[in-house]
Amino acid sequence: IHLATENEQYLSELPEQAGYFKDTRIVEFIFLLSEKWHLDQSTRYQAVELLERFMIKQVEQMCGDRGNAKGRAQGQRSSWSSVRDQIANTFVLRLVSCVQLASKLSLHYSRVTSDTALKFLQSLKYSYTKQELLESELAVLNTLHFHINVSTPLVYVELLLEVLGYNGCLLPAKPLHQLCVQLLDFCYLTRETIYDTLLKIAIENSTPSKLQIAKFLTVKEDFMLLAVGVISAGVFILSPGHWEQVVEHLNCITGITPQSILEFSYAVVRRIVGSTTP
């Protein structure tokens, strides 16, 4: 109930730029960096969501400041160019800071130290100091008002798997959990393709309008839907005989319709096999 409420609250306050900083290259960078530093599974999702929320807030603040200083159209154009340059110049530093903060939240033994982060940045030919690294972490914390410990889709997946087990679904728990994590990675890395397929299924049209795309944003950012879709796809792959029962259980637990769960599973599995066959 707490997770469902948190999810609904997040969706009700969704900024229109949500998802802009979940580009495949950014997500892949964070995932590979997390692997390099031997961080646990939850950390990489936390870092992606942290960077996304921070960057949107930072862009809003920077554009607001520039807009107040220069109201004319020409001034706004030049101010956006300046904002873009500032973002580009510090982006990798901010990304590393988000991974650092996520590693501290996870209470994992492989916490990322300043020395580790600096060594990595230096390997990319950046010449930041420890002080600048610390200031970058503080910039992320201050921009988000220290509200950084939010639930990731992995938390939703793991809790739903627990509830399914408690409700008597006889599923291979460990293999299913491992597969769900792989599928969640896959959904993050192929996000645009999966949700594009889902949107076209929902509107029964291959060319969605701008309004339909805008309205679909809440679907793309719905962590509960992502979690049930990942579990459903995982069960379909691993134990298809239990699939219909699991979909029914997920519907009862979350209130998400069997049709919506089916469509999400289809979009994921279709992307995995690379087939256009219904």
HULINBEL-V720524 format. One record per residue. N is the residue number from 0. RES is the residue in one small letter. D_CENTER is the distance of its C-alpha to the mean C-alpha in Angstrom with 1 decimal. Layout:
N&RES&D_CENTER + N&RES&D_CENTER
//
This chain:
0&i&21.0 + 1&h&19.3 + 2&l&15.8 + 3&a&16.7 + 4&t&18.2 + 5&e&15.2 + 6&n&13.0 + 7&e&15.9 + 8&q&16.4 + 9&y&13.0 + 10&l&13.5 + 11&s&17.0 + 12&e&16.2 + 13&l&13.6 + 14&p&14.4 + 15&e&15.4 + 16&q&13.4 + 17&a&10.0 + 18&g&7.8 + 19&y&10.6 + 20&f&9.1 + 21&k&6.5 + 22&d&9.8 + 23&t&10.6 + 24&r&12.9 + 25&i&10.8 + 26&v&8.2 + 27&e&11.6 + 28&f&13.2 + 29&i&11.1 + 30&f&11.4 + 31&l&15.1 + 32&l&15.7 + 33&s&14.5 + 34&e&16.9 + 35&k&19.6 + 36&w&19.6 + 37&h&19.5 + 38&l&16.7 + 39&d&15.8 + 40&q&13.0 + 41&s&11.2 + 42&t&11.4 + 43&r&9.2 + 44&y&6.0 + 45&q&7.8 + 46&a&8.6 + 47&v&5.5 + 48&e&4.9 + 49&l&8.7 + 50&l&9.4 + 51&e&7.8 + 52&r&9.9 + 53&f&12.7 + 54&m&13.2 + 55&i&13.5 + 56&k&15.9 + 57&q&17.7 + 58&v&18.3 + 59&e&19.5 + 60&q&21.9 + 61&m&23.2 + 62&c&23.9 + 63&g&25.5 + 64&d&27.7 + 65&r&28.7 + 66&g&29.4 + 67&n&31.7 + 68&a&33.6 + 69&k&34.0 + 70&g&34.4 + 71&r&35.9 + 72&a&34.1 + 73&q&35.1 + 74&g&33.9 + 75&q&30.5 + 76&r&30.2 + 77&s&31.1 + 78&s&29.0 + 79&w&25.8 + 80&s&26.9 + 81&s&27.4 + 82&v&23.9 + 83&r&22.4 + 84&d&24.6 + 85&q&23.6 + 86&i&19.9 + 87&a&20.6 + 88&n&23.1 + 89&t&20.8 + 90&f&17.4 + 91&v&17.7 + 92&l&19.2 + 93&r&16.4 + 94&l&13.8 + 95&v&16.2 + 96&s&16.7 + 97&c&13.1 + 98&v&13.3 + 99&q&16.7 + 100&l&15.8 + 101&a&13.1 + 102&s&16.0 + 103&k&18.4 + 104&l&16.5 + 105&s&16.4 + 106&l&20.2 + 107&h&20.3 + 108&y&23.4 + 109&s&21.7 + 110&r&20.8 + 111&v&20.6 + 112&t&23.8 + 113&s&24.8 + 114&d&27.1 + 115&t&24.5 + 116&a&22.2 + 117&l&25.3 + 118&k&26.6 + 119&f&23.4 + 120&l&23.6 + 121&q&27.3 + 122&s&26.8 + 123&l&25.0 + 124&k&28.1 + 125&y&26.7 + 126&s&29.3 + 127&y&27.5 + 128&t&29.3 + 129&k&28.3 + 130&q&29.0 + 131&e&26.6 + 132&l&23.9 + 133&l&24.6 + 134&e&24.7 + 135&s&21.3 + 136&e&19.8 + 137&l&21.9 + 138&a&20.8 + 139&v&17.1 + 140&l&18.5 + 141&n&21.0 + 142&t&18.8 + 143&l&16.5 + 144&h&19.8 + 145&f&18.9 + 146&h&16.4 + 147&i&13.8 + 148&n&13.8 + 149&v&11.4 + 150&s&10.6 + 151&t&7.4 + 152&p&7.4 + 153&l&9.8 + 154&v&12.1 + 155&y&12.4 + 156&v&13.3 + 157&e&15.7 + 158&l&17.4 + 159&l&17.9 + 160&l&19.5 + 161&e&21.7 + 162&v&22.8 + 163&l&23.6 + 164&g&25.7 + 165&y&27.4 + 166&n&28.2 + 167&g&30.1 + 168&c&27.9 + 169&l&29.5 + 170&l&26.6 + 171&p&26.4 + 172&a&24.0 + 173&k&23.3 + 174&p&23.0 + 175&l&20.8 + 176&h&18.3 + 177&q&18.3 + 178&l&17.8 + 179&c&14.9 + 180&v&13.1 + 181&q&14.1 + 182&l&13.1 + 183&l&9.5 + 184&d&9.6 + 185&f&11.4 + 186&c&9.1 + 187&y&6.3 + 188&l&9.6 + 189&t&11.4 + 190&r&9.1 + 191&e&11.9 + 192&t&14.7 + 193&i&13.6 + 194&y&13.0 + 195&d&16.1 + 196&t&18.1 + 197&l&17.1 + 198&l&18.2 + 199&k&21.4 + 200&i&22.1 + 201&a&21.7 + 202&i&24.0 + 203&e&26.2 + 204&n&26.4 + 205&s&25.2 + 206&t&25.3 + 207&p&23.2 + 208&s&24.4 + 209&k&22.5 + 210&l&22.9 + 211&q&21.4 + 212&i&18.3 + 213&a&18.0 + 214&k&18.5 + 215&f&16.0 + 216&l&13.1 + 217&t&13.1 + 218&v&12.8 + 219&k&9.7 + 220&e&8.0 + 221&d&10.0 + 222&f&8.6 + 223&m&12.2 + 224&l&12.8 + 225&l&10.0 + 226&a&11.6 + 227&v&15.1 + 228&g&14.6 + 229&v&13.5 + 230&i&16.5 + 231&s&18.8 + 232&a&18.2 + 233&g&18.8 + 234&v&22.0 + 235&f&23.1 + 236&i&23.0 + 237&l&24.3 + 238&s&26.7 + 239&p&27.4 + 240&g&30.3 + 241&h&28.2 + 242&w&25.7 + 243&e&27.4 + 244&q&28.0 + 245&v&24.4 + 246&v&23.3 + 247&e&26.1 + 248&h&25.0 + 249&l&21.3 + 250&n&22.9 + 251&c&25.1 + 252&i&22.5 + 253&t&19.9 + 254&g&22.1 + 255&i&19.9 + 256&t&22.6 + 257&p&23.5 + 258&q&23.5 + 259&s&19.8 + 260&i&18.9 + 261&l&21.3 + 262&e&19.9 + 263&f&16.3 + 264&s&17.9 + 265&y&20.1 + 266&a&17.4 + 267&v&15.8 + 268&v&19.2 + 269&r&20.6 + 270&r&18.1 + 271&i&18.9 + 272&v&22.7 + 273&g&22.6 + 274&s&25.1 + 275&t&25.9 + 276&t&28.2 + 277&p&27.5
//
